[in-house]
Amino acid sequence: MAKSLGEEISMALSNITALIIKTDDKNERTQLTRQQAKLAGQLQIFVDQTVDEALPEYEEATEALNAANGEAASAKRKLDKIASSIKKFSQAITKLESLAEKVT
């Protein structure tokens, strides 16, 4: 089960950072760095706004981050899973953007 959205965002940022450090592929590092910047930007919105946990987008974003963080944990052990982690983080960031639009 997913933790709170705040905990998942924090874990996502930590996991993306770990993957940036671990990967030797320049393209993957660039993609991860861009995702990290986008995620950090979304975090700012949540810091500045109060998010209603009853919103369906809140639950969707939290669950998507949980899935992405799970994939990243696996990718830390197996470099071939980094591409899958990038895809899951991309999906999670899309959910966060949807939620951010709802609360602003």
Contact map, one row per residue, 1 for C-alpha under 8 A:
11100000000000000000000000000000000000000000000000000000000000100100000000000000000000000000000000000000
11110001000000000000000000000000000000000000000000000000000001100100000000000000000000000000000000000000
11111011000000000000000000000000000000000000000000000000000001000100000000000000000000000000000000000000
01111111000000000000000000000000000000000000000000000000000001000000000000000000000000000000000000000000
00111111100000000000000000000000000000000000000000000000010011001000000000000000000000000000000000000000
00011111110000000000000000000000000000000000000000000000000000000000000000000000000000000000000000000000
00111111111000000000000000000000000000000000000000000000000000000000000000000000000000000000000000000000
01111111111100000000000000000000000000000000000000000000000001001100100000000000000000000000000000000000
00001111111110000000000000000000000000100010000000000000000000001000000000000000000000000000000000000000
00000111111111000000000000000000000000000000000000000000000000000000000000000000000000000000000000000000
00000011111111100000000000000000000000000000000000000000000000000000100000000000000000000000000000000000
00000001111111110000000000000000000000000000000000000000000000001001100000000000000000001000000000000000
00000000111111111000000000000000000100110000000000000000000000000000000000000000000000000000000000000000
00000000011111111100000000000000000000000000000000000000000000000000000000000000000000000000000000000000
00000000001111111110000000000000000000000000000000000000000000000000100110000000000000000000000000000000
00000000000111111111000000000001101100000000000000000000000000000000000100000000000000000000000000000000
00000000000011111111100000000001100100000000000000000000000000000000000000000000000000000000000000000000
00000000000001111111110000000000000000000000000000000000000000000000000000010000000000000000000000000000
00000000000000111111111000001001000000000000000000000000000000000000000100110000010000000000000000000000
00000000000000011111111000011001100000000000000000000000000000000000000000000000000000000000000000000000
00000000000000001111111000000000000000000000000000000000000000000000000000000000000000000000000000000000
00000000000000000111111100000000000000000000000000000000000000000000000000010000000000000000000000000000
00000000000000000011111111011000000000000000000000000000000000000000000000000010010000000000000000000000
00000000000000000000011111001000000000000000000000000000000000000000000000000000000000000000000000000000
00000000000000000000001111111000000000000000000000000000000000000000000000000000000000000000000000000000
00000000000000000000001111111100000000000000000000000000000000000000000000000000000000000000000000000000
00000000000000000000000011111110000000000000000000000000000000000000000000000000000000000000000000000000
00000000000000000001001011111111000000000000000000000000000000000000000000000000011000000000000000000000
00000000000000000011001111111111100000000000000000000000000000000000000000000000000000000000000000000000
00000000000000000000000001111111110000000000000000000000000000000000000000000000000000000000000000000000
00000000000000000000000000111111111000000000000000000000000000000000000000000000000001000000000000000000
00000000000000011011000000011111111100000000000000000000000000000000000000000000000001000000000000000000
00000000000000011001000000001111111110000000000000000000000000000000000000000000000000000000000000000000
00000000000000000000000000000111111111000000000000000000000000000000000000000000000000000000000000000000
00000000000000010000000000000011111111100000000000000000000000000000000000000000000000001100100000000000
00000000000010011000000000000001111111110000000000000000000000000000000000000000000000000000000000000000
00000000000000000000000000000000111111111000000000000000000000000000000000000000000000000000000000000000
00000000000000000000000000000000011111111100000000000000000000000000000000000000000000000000100000000000
00000000100010000000000000000000001111111110000000000000000000000000000000000000000000000000100000000000
00000000000010000000000000000000000111111111000000000000000000000000000000000000000000000000000000000000
00000000000000000000000000000000000011111111100000000000000000000000000000000000000000000000000000000000
00000000000000000000000000000000000001111111110000000000000000000000000000000000000000000000000110010000
00000000100000000000000000000000000000111111111000000000000000000000000000000000000000000000000000000000
00000000000000000000000000000000000000011111111100000000000000000000000000000000000000000000000000000000
00000000000000000000000000000000000000001111111110000000000000000000000000000000000000000000000000010000
00000000000000000000000000000000000000000111111111100000000000000000000000000000000000000000000000010000
00000000000000000000000000000000000000000011111111000000000000000000000000000000000000000000000000000000
00000000000000000000000000000000000000000001111111000000000000000000000000000000000000000000000000000000
00000000000000000000000000000000000000000000111111100000000000000000000000000000000000000000000000000011
00000000000000000000000000000000000000000000011111110000000000000000000000000000000000000000000000000010
00000000000000000000000000000000000000000000010011111000010000000000000000000000000000000000000000000010
00000000000000000000000000000000000000000000000001111110010000000000000000000000000000000000000000000000
00000000000000000000000000000000000000000000000000111111011000000000000000000000000000000000000000000000
00000000000000000000000000000000000000000000000000011111011000000000000000000000000000000000000000000000
00000000000000000000000000000000000000000000000000011111111000000000000000000000000000000000000000000000
00000000000000000000000000000000000000000000000000001111111100000000000000000000000000000000000000000000
00000000000000000000000000000000000000000000000000000011111110000000000000000000000000000000001101100000
00001000000000000000000000000000000000000000000000111111111111000000000000000000000000000000000100100000
00000000000000000000000000000000000000000000000000001111111111100000000000000000000000000000000000000000
00000000000000000000000000000000000000000000000000000001111111110000000000000000000000000000001000000000
00001000000000000000000000000000000000000000000000000000111111111000000000000000000000000001101100100000
01111001000000000000000000000000000000000000000000000000011111111100000000000000000000000000000000000000
11000000000000000000000000000000000000000000000000000000001111111110000000000000000000000000000000000000
00000000000000000000000000000000000000000000000000000000000111111111000000000000000000011011001000000000
00001001100100000000000000000000000000000000000000000000000011111111100000000000000000011001100000000000
11100001000000000000000000000000000000000000000000000000000001111111110000000000000000000000000000000000
00000000000000000000000000000000000000000000000000000000000000111111111000000000000000010000000000000000
00000000000100000000000000000000000000000000000000000000000000011111111100000000000010011001000000000000
00000001001100100000000000000000000000000000000000000000000000001111111110000000000010001000000000000000
00000000000000000000000000000000000000000000000000000000000000000111111111000000000000000000000000000000
00000000000000000000000000000000000000000000000000000000000000000011111111100000100110010000000000000000
00000000000000110010000000000000000000000000000000000000000000000001111111110000110010000000000000000000
00000000000000100000000000000000000000000000000000000000000000000000111111111000000000000000000000000000
00000000000000000000000000000000000000000000000000000000000000000000011111111100100000000000000000000000
00000000000000000010000000000000000000000000000000000000000000000000001111111111110010000000000000000000
00000000000000000110010000000000000000000000000000000000000000000000000111111110010000000000000000000000
00000000000000000000000000000000000000000000000000000000000000000000000011111110000000000000000000000000
00000000000000000000000000000000000000000000000000000000000000000000000001111111110000000000000000000000
00000000000000000000001000000000000000000000000000000000000000000000000000111111110000000000000000000000
00000000000000000000000000000000000000000000000000000000000000000000000000100111111000000000000000000000
00000000000000000000000000000000000000000000000000000000000000000000001101100111111110000000000000000000
00000000000000000010001000010000000000000000000000000000000000000000000100110111111111000000000000000000
00000000000000000000000000010000000000000000000000000000000000000000000000000001111111100000000000000000
00000000000000000000000000000000000000000000000000000000000000000000001000000000111111110000000000000000
00000000000000000000000000000000000000000000000000000000000000000001101100100000111111111000000000000000
00000000000000000000000000000011000000000000000000000000000000000000000000000000011111111100000000000000
00000000000000000000000000000000000000000000000000000000000000000000000000000000001111111110000000000000
00000000000000000000000000000000000000000000000000000000000000011011001000000000000111111111000000000000
00000000000100000000000000000000001000000000000000000000000000011001100000000000000011111111100000000000
00000000000000000000000000000000001000000000000000000000000000000000000000000000000001111111110000000000
00000000000000000000000000000000000000000000000000000000000000010000000000000000000000111111111000000000
00000000000000000000000000000000000000000000000000000000000010011001000000000000000000011111111100000000
00000000000000000000000000000000001001100000000000000000000010001000000000000000000000001111111110000000
00000000000000000000000000000000000000000000000000000000000000000000000000000000000000000111111111000000
00000000000000000000000000000000000000000000000000000000100110010000000000000000000000000011111111100000
00000000000000000000000000000000000000000100000000000000110010000000000000000000000000000001111111110000
00000000000000000000000000000000000000000100000000000000000000000000000000000000000000000000111111111000
00000000000000000000000000000000000000000000000000000000100000000000000000000000000000000000011111111100
00000000000000000000000000000000000000000000000000000000110010000000000000000000000000000000001111111110
00000000000000000000000000000000000000000100110000000000000000000000000000000000000000000000000111111111
00000000000000000000000000000000000000000000000000000000000000000000000000000000000000000000000011111111
00000000000000000000000000000000000000000000000000000000000000000000000000000000000000000000000001111111
00000000000000000000000000000000000000000000000011100000000000000000000000000000000000000000000000111111
00000000000000000000000000000000000000000000000010000000000000000000000000000000000000000000000000011111
